[in-house]
Amino acid sequence: MRLSEYTDYTLRVLMYCAAHRGRLVTIAEMAEHHGLSKNHLMKVVNDLARQGWIETTRGRGGGLRLLREPADIRIGDIVRGSETDFRLVECFDPGTNACSLTPRCRLKHLFGEALQGFFQALDGATLADMTAGAPAARRGPPGQPKSSSVALPTSQRRARPTPAALRRT
């Protein structure tokens, strides 16, 4: 299963807000921090506000903040709210299922259990768990050097080794 970039951005926004609980954060600040488009983040922020995860304040001195404590926000709930499709295989959708194996195939059941396990793991973690050890809320204005970060910009992340590379080691 692969999550969308939208879900990735959603989690980044919420983690950043959780790590900076003591103040309002801005879209521009998060865009700079994560190396992402402000336009993309605006869509994510609007959706998060509509879902009730954050509150936004417009205008000079405005920004956004979490509406609930990070320990009360389950990662599974965030993912469910930001992803649009959890059909792992064709047969998960009875309306479009044309698989000839459906009457005797056991994969649907196996994939269903895997999806349940996936969400069970995500529901066992909270936003507080994902930001534990994050630096204390930065008090200075945006643009000042940061001592450390919650997540590195995409351009600075280490590439994950491929399965073939792991087998060679």
Secondary structure in CASP SS format (residue, H / E / C, confidence):
PFRMAT SS
TARGET T0000
AUTHOR 0000-0000-0000
METHOD secondary structure of the structure
MODEL  1
M C 1.00
R C 1.00
L C 1.00
S C 1.00
E H 1.00
Y H 1.00
T H 1.00
D H 1.00
Y H 1.00
T H 1.00
L H 1.00
R H 1.00
V H 1.00
L H 1.00
M H 1.00
Y H 1.00
C H 1.00
A H 1.00
A H 1.00
H C 1.00
R C 1.00
G C 1.00
R C 1.00
L C 1.00
V E 1.00
T C 1.00
I H 1.00
A H 1.00
E H 1.00
M H 1.00
A H 1.00
E H 1.00
H H 1.00
H H 1.00
G C 1.00
L C 1.00
S C 1.00
K H 1.00
N H 1.00
H H 1.00
L H 1.00
M H 1.00
K H 1.00
V H 1.00
V H 1.00
N H 1.00
D H 1.00
L H 1.00
A H 1.00
R H 1.00
Q H 1.00
G C 1.00
W C 1.00
I E 1.00
E E 1.00
T E 1.00
T E 1.00
R C 1.00
G C 1.00
R C 1.00
G C 1.00
G C 1.00
G E 1.00
L E 1.00
R E 1.00
L E 1.00
L C 1.00
R C 1.00
E C 1.00
P H 1.00
A H 1.00
D H 1.00
I C 1.00
R E 1.00
I H 1.00
G H 1.00
D H 1.00
I H 1.00
V H 1.00
R H 1.00
G H 1.00
S H 1.00
E C 1.00
T C 1.00
D C 1.00
F C 1.00
R C 1.00
L C 1.00
V C 1.00
E H 1.00
C H 1.00
F H 1.00
D C 1.00
P C 1.00
G C 1.00
T C 1.00
N C 1.00
A C 1.00
C C 1.00
S C 1.00
L C 1.00
T C 1.00
P C 1.00
R C 1.00
C C 1.00
R C 1.00
L H 1.00
K H 1.00
H H 1.00
L H 1.00
F H 1.00
G H 1.00
E H 1.00
A H 1.00
L H 1.00
Q H 1.00
G H 1.00
F H 1.00
F H 1.00
Q H 1.00
A H 1.00
L H 1.00
D H 1.00
G C 1.00
A C 1.00
T E 1.00
L H 1.00
A H 1.00
D H 1.00
M H 1.00
T H 1.00
A C 1.00
G C 1.00
A C 1.00
P C 1.00
A C 1.00
A C 1.00
R C 1.00
R C 1.00
G C 1.00
P C 1.00
P C 1.00
G C 1.00
Q C 1.00
P C 1.00
K C 1.00
S C 1.00
S C 1.00
S C 1.00
V C 1.00
A C 1.00
L C 1.00
P C 1.00
T H 1.00
S H 1.00
Q H 1.00
R C 1.00
R C 1.00
A C 1.00
R C 1.00
P C 1.00
T C 1.00
P H 1.00
A H 1.00
A H 1.00
L H 1.00
R H 1.00
R H 1.00
T C 1.00
END
